Every structure is written in structure tokens, then in C-alpha cells.
Amino acid sequence: MQLSEQIKNIRQRAFLSQEKYAKELDVSISTVIRWENGKSCPNLTAMKKIKDFCKKYELPFNDIEEEWFKLKEN
């Protein structure tokens, strides 16, 4: 599963709208939309926030992290 799909999946598994998800991560809603559409990729700071989000909602983070590293390598 691509990073964009995984980011969307964890948001949906937490039952949050894009707006509420953006507030949880302290980013703009347009940033979340770009991530979910595959137009951009979270930076390191955002990945740390996503990791904390996953811990808070007891969601898996390893697959997201692996996909992020793959994107950064290319």
C-alpha cells in the first residue's frame, strides 16, 4: 500500500475528518489533502507527529514508516 493510502487509512481508522486529523497533527488541511492524494510527502517533523498519533489511537506505524523511507530513498 502506498504512503498516501496508508496516511488516509490511519485517519479513517481513527474516525477523523481531514480537518480534525490536520488539527491533531498541527498541519493545514491542504497538507493532509496533498499527502492523501500523493502530491507531497510528510517531512521528518510530520512523521514524528504521525507516529505519536498512531500511538495515541493504537494504530500501526511500521508500514507507514517503511513506505516513507522508500520514498525518501528515491
C-alpha positions in Angstrom: 0.0 0.0 0.0 1.4 3.4 -0.9 2.2 6.0 1.7 -0.7 8.2 0.6 -3.2 5.4 1.1 -1.7 4.5 4.5 -2.0 8.0 5.7 -5.6 8.1 4.7 -6.2 4.7 6.2 -5.0 5.6 9.7 -7.1 8.8 9.6 -10.2 6.8 8.7 -9.4 4.2 11.3 -9.4 6.9 13.9 -12.8 8.1 12.5 -11.5 11.6 11.9 -12.2 14.1 9.1 -9.3 15.6 7.2 -9.8 18.8 9.1 -9.7 17.1 12.6 -6.7 15.0 11.5 -4.9 18.1 10.4 -5.6 19.7 13.8 -4.3 16.6 15.6 -1.1 16.8 13.6 -0.8 20.6 13.8 -0.7 20.9 10.0 -3.0 22.6 7.5 -5.9 20.7 5.9 -4.4 21.3 2.5 -1.2 19.5 3.7 -3.3 16.4 4.7 -5.1 16.5 1.3 -1.7 16.7 -0.6 -0.4 13.7 1.5 -3.6 11.7 0.8 -3.5 12.5 -2.9 0.2 11.6 -3.2 1.1 15.1 -4.2 3.6 15.5 -1.3 5.2 13.5 1.4 5.4 14.3 5.2 8.7 15.7 6.4 10.5 14.3 9.4 8.7 16.5 11.9 5.3 15.5 10.5 6.3 11.8 10.6 7.1 12.2 14.3 3.6 13.6 14.8 2.1 10.8 12.8 3.9 8.3 14.9 2.6 10.0 18.1 -0.9 10.0 16.5 -0.6 6.2 15.8 0.4 5.6 19.4 -2.5 7.6 20.7 -5.0 5.8 18.7 -3.2 2.4 18.9 -2.7 2.2 15.1 0.2 0.5 13.4 3.1 2.8 12.3 5.7 0.4 10.9 4.3 0.1 7.4 3.9 3.9 7.1 7.5 4.4 8.2 8.8 1.8 5.7 6.9 3.4 2.8 8.2 6.9 3.9 11.8 5.6 3.8 11.3 4.1 0.4 10.1 7.4 -1.0 13.0 9.3 0.6 15.5 6.9 -0.9 14.2 7.6 -4.5 
